[in-house]
């Protein structure tokens, strides 16, 4: 994890500029952060990313809103994203 990952992973007060910076990152960096961040609005945005790795990171993040996890579990075109979202939802219900 690099300095940007550590900074954004620990961020609790997100600004629109912070969110924009994450959205401008390379997809590999977005994928790492998708698993770590707590900003629900940004997680919803990242759940619609064109890259499977990013959506899978969102699907694995327990801070992702349940409605977004449900959408990923049912409607994502990638089976690994669907399975990851189902597993995260299942863990949240326990």
C-alpha positions as CSV (number, residue, x, y, z in Angstrom):
1,X,0.0,0.0,0.0
2,X,1.5,3.3,-1.0
3,X,1.1,6.7,0.7
4,X,-2.1,7.6,-1.2
5,X,-3.7,4.3,-0.3
6,X,-2.9,4.9,3.4
7,X,-4.1,8.4,3.3
8,X,-7.5,7.6,1.6
9,X,-8.0,4.4,3.5
10,X,-7.9,6.3,6.8
11,X,-9.9,9.3,5.6
12,X,-13.1,9.8,7.5
13,X,-14.1,13.3,6.3
14,X,-14.3,13.2,2.5
15,X,-14.5,16.3,0.3
16,X,-15.6,16.4,-3.3
17,X,-11.9,16.9,-4.2
18,X,-10.8,13.8,-2.4
19,X,-13.5,11.8,-4.2
20,X,-12.4,13.3,-7.6
21,X,-8.7,12.4,-6.9
22,X,-9.7,8.7,-6.3
23,X,-11.8,8.6,-9.4
24,X,-8.8,10.0,-11.5
25,X,-6.5,7.3,-10.2
26,X,-5.4,4.3,-12.4
27,X,-7.8,1.4,-12.1
28,X,-5.3,-0.7,-10.0
29,X,-5.2,2.0,-7.4
30,X,-8.9,2.4,-7.4
31,X,-9.3,-1.3,-7.0
32,X,-7.1,-1.3,-3.9
33,X,-8.9,1.6,-2.4
34,X,-12.3,0.2,-3.2
35,X,-11.7,-2.5,-0.6
36,X,-10.4,-0.1,2.1
37,X,-12.4,3.2,2.0
38,X,-15.4,4.0,4.1
39,X,-17.0,6.8,1.9
40,X,-20.3,5.3,0.9
41,X,-21.0,7.8,-1.9
42,X,-17.6,7.0,-3.5
43,X,-18.2,3.3,-3.1
44,X,-21.5,3.6,-5.0
45,X,-19.7,5.5,-7.7
46,X,-16.9,2.9,-7.9
47,X,-19.5,0.1,-8.0
48,X,-20.2,1.2,-11.6
49,X,-16.5,1.3,-12.6
50,X,-15.8,-0.2,-16.0
51,X,-13.0,-2.4,-14.5
52,X,-14.0,-5.7,-12.9
53,X,-11.2,-5.4,-10.2
54,X,-12.6,-2.1,-8.9
55,X,-16.2,-3.4,-8.7
56,X,-14.9,-6.6,-7.0
57,X,-13.1,-4.4,-4.4
58,X,-16.4,-2.6,-3.8
59,X,-18.2,-5.9,-3.5
60,X,-15.7,-7.0,-0.8
61,X,-15.9,-3.9,1.3
62,X,-18.3,-4.2,4.3
63,X,-18.8,-0.4,4.2
64,X,-20.5,-0.6,0.8
65,X,-24.3,0.1,1.2
66,X,-26.3,-3.1,1.3
67,X,-28.4,-1.9,-1.7
68,X,-25.3,-1.5,-3.7
69,X,-24.0,-5.0,-2.7
70,X,-27.4,-6.4,-3.6
71,X,-27.2,-4.8,-7.1
72,X,-23.7,-6.2,-7.6
73,X,-24.8,-9.6,-6.4
74,X,-27.7,-9.8,-8.8
75,X,-26.9,-7.6,-11.8
76,X,-23.1,-7.4,-12.3
77,X,-22.1,-9.1,-15.5
78,X,-19.0,-10.6,-13.9
79,X,-19.6,-13.8,-11.8
80,X,-16.6,-13.1,-9.5
81,X,-18.1,-9.7,-8.6
82,X,-21.5,-11.3,-8.0
83,X,-20.0,-14.0,-5.7
84,X,-17.9,-11.5,-3.8
85,X,-20.9,-9.3,-3.2
86,X,-23.0,-12.3,-2.1
87,X,-20.3,-13.3,0.4
88,X,-20.0,-9.8,1.8
89,X,-23.8,-9.5,2.2
90,X,-23.9,-12.9,3.9
91,X,-21.1,-11.8,6.3
92,X,-23.1,-8.6,7.1
93,X,-26.2,-10.6,8.1
94,X,-24.3,-12.8,10.6
